[in-house]
Amino acid sequence: MFKRPTQIMVVDDEKAFTEMLVLTLKEMKEDAIMAFSGKECLERLAETSIDVVILDIKMPGMDGIETLKEIRKKFPLVEVIMLTGHGTIQTSVKGMKLGAFDYLLKPPDFDELLRKVADARKRKDQHEDRIRLAEGKALLRESRKGGRKPF
């Protein structure tokens, strides 16, 4: 069976960290892009299909929590994994209450990060499958209302 690479966006204002993480994800055969601010993240999400965002909490300007709120509003199927290098577990928990999939401390254990990305992708795929199923049922109902048999 063909495995489609997970479309990942790493969002962090620390350029060297972000570049290293994206490079490592690409070496693991995932599709990864980077953004260096919350604003850039939202702009890129509007033009690119992304499954999982790995989002730093502490960033200048629009921080990770503000960015997460906007992602939830505008791109509700995108899963978000929060990253913190400041030990602010309370902020990470707040992020999860706002809809983040999970969180990791910086620097993340790469095996743990890959597991969380895979789990987040699985959840996104399940949401999309449920939506397709609901849409199919709605179409079937509509076709029955019109007096036509679907097959």
N, C-alpha and C positions, 0 to 999 in steps of 0.2 A: 504494500500500500504506500502511496506517495504521501510524504509528510510536507505540508506547506510550512515554510519557515514562519515563525512568529514575527509579526511586524511590531518592532519595539522602538519607542522613543525614550532616550535618556535625557532628563532635564536637570541641569545643575549649573550653577554659575562658576564652578571650579573647572576651568577649561581642560587642564591636564587629566584630571580624574575622569571627566566625561569622555574625552577622546580615548583614554585607556579602556574604559568600560565598553564603549561602542566597538572598538577594535577586538576586544576579547569575545564579545557576543558574535561578531561576524566570523571569527575563527571557529566558533561553535555552530556555524551554519544558520545563524538567525539573521534576519534583516533588521539592522539597527541604524537609527539616525539620531542626531543630537540637536538639542536646543539649549541655549544658555540663560534663558529667562522664562518666566511664566507667560509673558506676552508672546514671545517667539513660539513657545509650545502651542498656544491656542491658534496662532496663525498657521503653523504647520499642520495641526490637526484638521483645520478647515480645508486643506488642500491634499492631504495624504491619508491613506487608509492605515490606521494603527490599531493593533490589538491591545497592547499593554504599554502604559507609560510608567517609567521608573522616575519618580519625582522627588527632588530634594526639598526638604521643608524650609530650610533657612536660605533665602535668596534675597538680594536687594530688590526694591521695587515690589512687584507682586510676589509674595512668598508662596510656599507650597500649598498652604491651606486655602488661600484665595484662589490659586490656580486650580486646585482640586474642585472647589465649588463651581467654578466656571466650566470645567470639564464635565462634571455631573449634569449641569444644565444643558450644555450644548452638544455633548457627545456621550450620552448616558450608557452606551454599550462598551465604551473603552474602559478597561480595567486599569487601576492605578495602584502601584506599589510605592509607598512613601519611604524615603531614605532620610536618615538623620545622622549627622556626625556629632551632634551636640548632646546626646544622651537624653533628649527631651521626649521620653517615652509618653508623657502625658499629651504632648502635642500630636504624637503619632496615633495615640488612642483616639484623640479628637478627630483626626483624619479618617480613621476607620469608622467612627460614628457618622461622618459625613459621606461615607460611601467608598473609601479606599478599600482595596482588596486585602492588603496586609502592609506591614512595614518591616524595614531592616535597619540595623545600625551600620554606620559607615566606619571603616570600609567593609562592605558585605563579604561574607563567605560566598565564593562564587558558586559552589555546588548548591547551597541553600537558595541563592538568587535564582539559579536556573530552575530549581524545583518550584519556587513561587511563581516564576514567569509561566512555567508549564501549567500550573494549577489555575492561574489567572486566565490564561488563554482558553483552557478547558471550560471555565465558567462562562467566558464570553461566547464561545461556540454554543454552549447549552442555551444561553439566552437567545441567540440568533435562531437556533433550531426551534425553540418554543414560539418565537415570533412567526417563523415560516409556517409552522403547523397551524397557528391561530389564523393566519392569513388564508391558508388553504381551506380551513373549515368555513371561514367567512365567505369565500368565493363559492364553495359548494352550497351553502345556505342561499346565497343570492341566486345561483343558477336554479335552485329548486323553486324559489319564489316566482321566478319568471315562467314557470310551467314547463321548463325544458329539463330533460334528464341529462345529467352530467356526462354520461357515456353512451 
